[in-house]
Amino acid sequence: MRKHSIVLSGHATSLCLEDEFWQALKDIAKQKGMALRQLLMQIDNAHTGNLSSAVRVYVLNELTKNTK
């Protein structure tokens, strides 16, 4: 697990993610033609609760969507 510090919507925050989730998130952003920060802002705006958990759920949903 690694801590990632980022600035979203003008405020500094951090999230702790396993390397596999972080890499998958970067791959998803690339596939969507988005900057990683843009994708994180989108996830941040749509979630309630913990951002790290929201990112994991988002990654899992995206990966399962691509396997159906």
Secondary structure, DSSP 4 states (H G I P E B T S, - for coil): -EEEEEEETTEEEEEEE-HHHHHHHHHHHHHTT--HHHHHHHHHHH--S-HHHHHHHHHHHHHHHTT-
